[in-house]
Amino acid sequence: LKLSDLKGVFNKHDLFVVSIHKQSNGYYTVKLDASGIQWRPGEHGIFSLPDRSFSGRKWRAFSIASIPNENEMLLGTSIGIKPSGFKQVLASLEKGDIIRLRGPFGWFVLQDDATPIVMIAGGIGITPVRALLKSVEKTQNRNIHVVHSSKGGHLFGDELVKLSNQNNKIDLHLTNDRAMTQAIIADLVFEYGNKAFYYISGPPKMIKDYRKILKSKSIKNKRIVTDPFVGY
Ligand SMILES: Cc1cc2nc3c(=O)[nH]c(=O)nc-3n(C[C@H](O)[C@H](O)[C@H](O)COP(=O)(O)OP(=O)(O)OC[C@H]3O[C@@H](n4cnc5c(N)ncnc54)[C@H](O)[C@@H]3O)c2cc1C
């Protein structure tokens, strides 16, 4: 984490909702008009809902699942059967409503443009990984592996399958079984060791577990970049 990774936190933008879609398995995607806003793929923002009253904490951190070239800021979240006040309001927003953003900023960004990439996402942790993958989807100079482990369906799954089918440097594993996920990671660590960067995103507990596995196989800290979704 560098001080410059946090610089964007002082920026404030009011963004118009373009659309909100309920996907399967309780996932929601939110598209925001992001004309004129720049961010590094993998960054996140602090989002609030101005002029709305609801109980509980008034802001949430969300990773940005899109890249600036897509022109829209794409968010993905999970909204269960007993949603927080924030998420109840979020799910009810309509086209043209405003969401306030502090940021974007963050540290979950690509470390260089040549080293092999292993991305490991748990559940909703796929959001910043989609952005990283979109930013390298045409790459031909390094191997890219994405392991998305999720019990409740794979958000962006169809799109990521298509994307990996279009580039033989991109290898996608969609899993819903912990043992299988660990076996895939073990194979990747065997293949690349400290020659790759490992990007892990999702619930803090999951990150802790996978970091432990990588460390036990002698992967150095400086090769591991994490995005803990505090709050899950
Ligand atoms: C960098 C980052 C990126 C994230 N990206 C995404 C994303 O792309 N999509 C997404 O859905 N979520 C993301 N999150 C998590 C998100 O900010 C919310 O915490 C999460 O969605 C749960 O919100 P909620 O309203 O459902 O539950 P909440 O009502 O906020 O909380 C659920 C439980 O977690 C506890 N909790 C909440 N916040 C904290 C905290 N800061 N520290 C300790 N305990 C806490 C609460 O007390 C409660 O028990 C991200 C978090 C971080 C830090």
The ligand as an SDF file (V2000), in Angstrom:
LIG
                    3D

 53 58  0  0  0  0  0  0  0  0999 V2000
  -12.1110   -2.5490   -0.3840 C   0  0  0  0  0  0  0  0  0  0  0  0
  -13.5020   -3.1310   -0.2720 C   0  0  0  0  0  0  0  0  0  0  0  0
  -14.1770   -3.4850   -1.4300 C   0  0  0  0  0  0  0  0  0  0  0  0
  -15.4720   -4.0300   -1.3570 C   0  0  0  0  0  0  0  0  0  0  0  0
  -16.1100   -4.3690   -2.5160 N   0  0  0  0  0  0  0  0  0  0  0  0
  -17.3590   -4.8790   -2.4470 C   0  0  0  0  0  0  0  0  0  0  0  0
  -18.0770   -5.2150   -3.6470 C   0  0  0  0  0  0  0  0  0  0  0  0
  -17.5870   -5.0460   -4.7750 O   0  0  0  0  0  0  0  0  0  0  0  0
  -19.3160   -5.7370   -3.5130 N   0  0  0  0  0  0  0  0  0  0  0  0
  -19.8930   -5.9230   -2.2780 C   0  0  0  0  0  0  0  0  0  0  0  0
  -21.0340   -6.3970   -2.2140 O   0  0  0  0  0  0  0  0  0  0  0  0
  -19.2550   -5.6220   -1.1400 N   0  0  0  0  0  0  0  0  0  0  0  0
  -18.0050   -5.1020   -1.1980 C   0  0  0  0  0  0  0  0  0  0  0  0
  -17.3550   -4.7710   -0.0230 N   0  0  0  0  0  0  0  0  0  0  0  0
  -18.0420   -4.9860    1.2660 C   0  0  0  0  0  0  0  0  0  0  0  0
  -19.0960   -3.8980    1.4590 C   0  0  0  0  0  0  0  0  0  0  0  0
  -18.4720   -2.6550    1.7690 O   0  0  0  0  0  0  0  0  0  0  0  0
  -20.0870   -4.2570    2.5760 C   0  0  0  0  0  0  0  0  0  0  0  0
  -19.4120   -4.3560    3.8050 O   0  0  0  0  0  0  0  0  0  0  0  0
  -20.7970   -5.5670    2.3080 C   0  0  0  0  0  0  0  0  0  0  0  0
  -21.4070   -5.5060    1.0310 O   0  0  0  0  0  0  0  0  0  0  0  0
  -21.8390   -5.8730    3.3800 C   0  0  0  0  0  0  0  0  0  0  0  0
  -22.7660   -4.8420    3.4020 O   0  0  0  0  0  0  0  0  0  0  0  0
  -24.2340   -5.0730    4.0100 P   0  0  0  0  0  0  0  0  0  0  0  0
  -24.9270   -3.7770    3.9250 O   0  0  0  0  0  0  0  0  0  0  0  0
  -24.8750   -6.2490    3.3370 O   0  0  0  0  0  0  0  0  0  0  0  0
  -23.9820   -5.5460    5.4680 O   0  0  0  0  0  0  0  0  0  0  0  0
  -23.6780   -4.6450    6.7710 P   0  0  0  0  0  0  0  0  0  0  0  0
  -24.9610   -4.2870    7.3920 O   0  0  0  0  0  0  0  0  0  0  0  0
  -22.7680   -3.5150    6.4030 O   0  0  0  0  0  0  0  0  0  0  0  0
  -22.7830   -5.5670    7.6770 O   0  0  0  0  0  0  0  0  0  0  0  0
  -22.8460   -6.9820    7.8050 C   0  0  0  0  0  0  0  0  0  0  0  0
  -22.0420   -7.3840    9.0330 C   0  0  0  0  0  0  0  0  0  0  0  0
  -20.6590   -6.9870    8.9410 O   0  0  0  0  0  0  0  0  0  0  0  0
  -20.2890   -6.1240   10.0150 C   0  0  0  0  0  0  0  0  0  0  0  0
  -19.4310   -5.0730    9.4570 N   0  0  0  0  0  0  0  0  0  0  0  0
  -19.7820   -4.2190    8.4930 C   0  0  0  0  0  0  0  0  0  0  0  0
  -18.7560   -3.3960    8.1980 N   0  0  0  0  0  0  0  0  0  0  0  0
  -17.7500   -3.7420    8.9960 C   0  0  0  0  0  0  0  0  0  0  0  0
  -16.4310   -3.2460    9.1670 C   0  0  0  0  0  0  0  0  0  0  0  0
  -15.9710   -2.2150    8.4330 N   0  0  0  0  0  0  0  0  0  0  0  0
  -15.6460   -3.8540   10.0740 N   0  0  0  0  0  0  0  0  0  0  0  0
  -16.1100   -4.8740   10.8060 C   0  0  0  0  0  0  0  0  0  0  0  0
  -17.3600   -5.3810   10.6930 N   0  0  0  0  0  0  0  0  0  0  0  0
  -18.1700   -4.8200    9.8050 C   0  0  0  0  0  0  0  0  0  0  0  0
  -21.5930   -5.5540   10.5280 C   0  0  0  0  0  0  0  0  0  0  0  0
  -21.4940   -5.2020   11.8900 O   0  0  0  0  0  0  0  0  0  0  0  0
  -22.5520   -6.7230   10.3050 C   0  0  0  0  0  0  0  0  0  0  0  0
  -22.4800   -7.6650   11.3220 O   0  0  0  0  0  0  0  0  0  0  0  0
  -16.0750   -4.2180   -0.0810 C   0  0  0  0  0  0  0  0  0  0  0  0
  -15.3870   -3.8460    1.0810 C   0  0  0  0  0  0  0  0  0  0  0  0
  -14.1270   -3.3030    0.9970 C   0  0  0  0  0  0  0  0  0  0  0  0
  -13.4320   -2.9040    2.2730 C   0  0  0  0  0  0  0  0  0  0  0  0
  1  2  1  0
  2  3  1  0
  2 52  2  0
  3  4  2  0
  4  5  1  0
  4 50  1  0
  5  6  2  0
  6  7  1  0
  6 13  1  0
  7  8  2  0
  7  9  1  0
  9 10  1  0
 10 11  2  0
 10 12  1  0
 12 13  2  0
 13 14  1  0
 14 15  1  0
 14 50  1  0
 15 16  1  0
 16 17  1  0
 16 18  1  0
 18 19  1  0
 18 20  1  0
 20 21  1  0
 20 22  1  0
 22 23  1  0
 23 24  1  0
 24 25  2  0
 24 26  1  0
 24 27  1  0
 27 28  1  0
 28 29  2  0
 28 30  1  0
 28 31  1  0
 31 32  1  0
 32 33  1  0
 33 34  1  0
 33 48  1  0
 34 35  1  0
 35 36  1  0
 35 46  1  0
 36 37  1  0
 36 45  1  0
 37 38  2  0
 38 39  1  0
 39 40  1  0
 39 45  2  0
 40 41  1  0
 40 42  2  0
 42 43  1  0
 43 44  2  0
 44 45  1  0
 46 47  1  0
 46 48  1  0
 48 49  1  0
 50 51  2  0
 51 52  1  0
 52 53  1  0
M  END
$$$$
